[in-house]
Every structure is written in structure tokens, then in C-alpha cells.
Amino acid sequence: MAKRNLNRRQRWRIEKIQQERRERAQRKAEREHPLASDLGEEQSGTVIAHFGGQVLVEAEQAPPVRCHFRANLEQLVVGDRVIWQAPSGDGDGVVTALMPRSTVLMRPDNYGKLKPVGANLDRLLVMFAPRPEPSSVLLDRYLVAAELSGIPATLVLNKADLVGEDDVLIERLLALYQGLGYSVIQVSAKARDGLAALRDTLAGHTVAFVGQSGVGKSSLVNALLPEAELAVGDLSQVSGLGQHTTTTARLFHLPDGGDLIDSPGIREFGLWHISEEELLHGYRELSERAGHCRFRNCTHRHEPGCALIEAAEQGEISAERLNNFFQIAATLDEEARQRYQT
């Protein structure tokens, strides 16, 4: 059957109904849950999976526990550190409080509301590959999101075994971003080259992969975590929701220390919710110079004395990155319009 095209009001109505159902289910779960006296003492833990109205919480040196969460809490996501109470016997625990987040990665839904998709990340791995052919515009989109979220980004060139000696595009991209101070790691999930260096980079950090489809994100995750599929099965058993339950995100522990958050919401997302001024702040070398233009209201397109145009003409900044900024800025309103059109 063909997929039904819904206008904005219909989508809003459906989302409102679904949200009300989730809230009713949560209130019912709280009413049916054992009294607080039947729960253990409050302790700290980490959300490692999300199952709609429930989360999976892991405490130090203990198996994960399925938990309800208080309806007055803001939306929980994988990576959140929480205060929770374990059940005294069989049953579910309860998350009672959300601890402050060091970082949070947000993305807009179809209704323009920003929602968290991952918390307490301290590194974002931006992946690209020789095939599909990479684009600095696409890479810049992810790097801007990282900059605006305050999360350091590392570029990961996957399928490095496919790079030829005369691959001018790849060499140019590597030089461009390394010149801006971004770390670049070259790996091959298939040939298993460079994985040791990548593991060393990830050790002790909470990370997530982002990048366009086809660059090998899943293959690289599987190469780093061969037990990932087994871990998913284990989580499903603990959740009680079946082996084929799809979670919004999962957190895996890396063998050499650190954690990997794997989430569809993190892997691919757009920038249509930000303003041009915010976009400019996402370009580290442009943001540094933007305040030095002759005119305070400089649009950086054609005004005399524009610090960005002059820096690009003198080779002090990348003309390609400046053009990417203009190209992305030109799409922001159009992307938003397409999201909201009826």
C-alpha cells in the first residue's frame, strides 16, 4: 500500500495523540509499580538503551536493569547519567532524577522541536570514504554540528585501502581539514588496517559515528565490537521486549575502555533548524574573523572590507570552506520550508 502523504497539521495531530498515549502508559506504569519502600536505595547509573516508555540502566559492576522513569523528567537518551532505584525482587526499577549533562547532541523532529539524541559525548567521529565520493560540504555539515554542540570532532577515512596514489580529491580533503586542526585517522574495516590507532583514539572516551550512507559506519562498528549483535540480543532479553526490538539507541562498552553510542538519530541529521549566524559560528576559522569586517552588518557576500572575503583572496582561509558556508546558508530556509510545507 502506498505511503500516505500527511500535511503539517495531520502530522502534528498524530504526534500529539502518540505523545498522549505514551504519557498515559507512563502514568499507568507508575500506578502499578511497587511503592518506593519496595525499591532499593537511590544510586547512580547510565542509560544504555531506550525502549519507548522504558530505559535500560546500568550501574557499575552490575547487570543492566529495565526501568520506568518519572513522567516529570525531561526526555532521557542513551548516555544520560541518572539517579535510580533498583527493584527489591523481580520487576522494574525507577529512574528518579537526571544528572547534569556535560554535552548533548540535539536534532529537530519534523515539527521543529529540538530533541536530544545522545548525551555526555566527548568525541564525534565524522566518517567519509573514497566511495561514495566525499564532499567537503557534507563533511562541513557534521563538523558544524559538532562545533555548535561543543563536542570535539575527529575525521575518520574508512575504506582507506581503496585510495589510489593519484587520488587528488582525498588528498585535498585530508590536507584541508588537517590544516584546520582536525585529527584524521585512516582505517579500513574490511582490511582491518588502522583499527589499532582508532581504538587508541577511542579509549576512555564516549563517542558516536556520523556520516553519509555507504561510508561503512556499521562495518566499522562491527569491526570494533564483534560482540555487538550478541550484546543487542542480551539487551533485548533484559528488556523483555523480544529479540527483534528496535531501540532508539544503544551504548556499547569498548574493549580498551570508553563507550560507543550507536543511534540512527545521531548517524545522520541536518542543519535546517539553525540560523546563518549559528552556522557561521560552526566554522571555526570564519567565526574568528567575522567580527573584523568593516561593516557590523556585513553579509560576507559583496561588501567592501569583508574580513572573510579578503582572507580567502589572500589564502589565509580556505575559499572552498567559505563557499561551502554560502552554499549551506542558502539551503537553510529551503530545508525548513520543505519540512513545514503542507
Secondary structure as GFF3:
##gff-version 3
##sequence-region A 1 342
A	DSSP	alpha_helix	8	32	.	.	.	ID=ss1
A	DSSP	three_ten_helix	36	38	.	.	.	ID=ss2
A	DSSP	beta_strand	39	51	.	.	.	ID=ss3
A	DSSP	beta_strand	54	58	.	.	.	ID=ss4
A	DSSP	beta_strand	65	69	.	.	.	ID=ss5
A	DSSP	beta_strand	81	87	.	.	.	ID=ss6
A	DSSP	beta_strand	93	98	.	.	.	ID=ss7
A	DSSP	beta_strand	104	108	.	.	.	ID=ss8
A	DSSP	beta_strand	114	119	.	.	.	ID=ss9
A	DSSP	beta_strand	123	128	.	.	.	ID=ss10
A	DSSP	alpha_helix	136	149	.	.	.	ID=ss11
A	DSSP	beta_strand	153	157	.	.	.	ID=ss12
A	DSSP	three_ten_helix	160	162	.	.	.	ID=ss13
A	DSSP	alpha_helix	168	179	.	.	.	ID=ss14
A	DSSP	beta_strand	183	186	.	.	.	ID=ss15
A	DSSP	alpha_helix	195	202	.	.	.	ID=ss16
A	DSSP	beta_strand	206	210	.	.	.	ID=ss17
A	DSSP	alpha_helix	217	224	.	.	.	ID=ss18
A	DSSP	alpha_helix	228	239	.	.	.	ID=ss19
A	DSSP	beta_strand	250	253	.	.	.	ID=ss20
A	DSSP	beta_strand	259	262	.	.	.	ID=ss21
A	DSSP	alpha_helix	264	267	.	.	.	ID=ss22
A	DSSP	alpha_helix	276	281	.	.	.	ID=ss23
A	DSSP	alpha_helix	284	289	.	.	.	ID=ss24
A	DSSP	three_ten_helix	290	292	.	.	.	ID=ss25
A	DSSP	alpha_helix	307	313	.	.	.	ID=ss26
A	DSSP	alpha_helix	319	340	.	.	.	ID=ss27
###
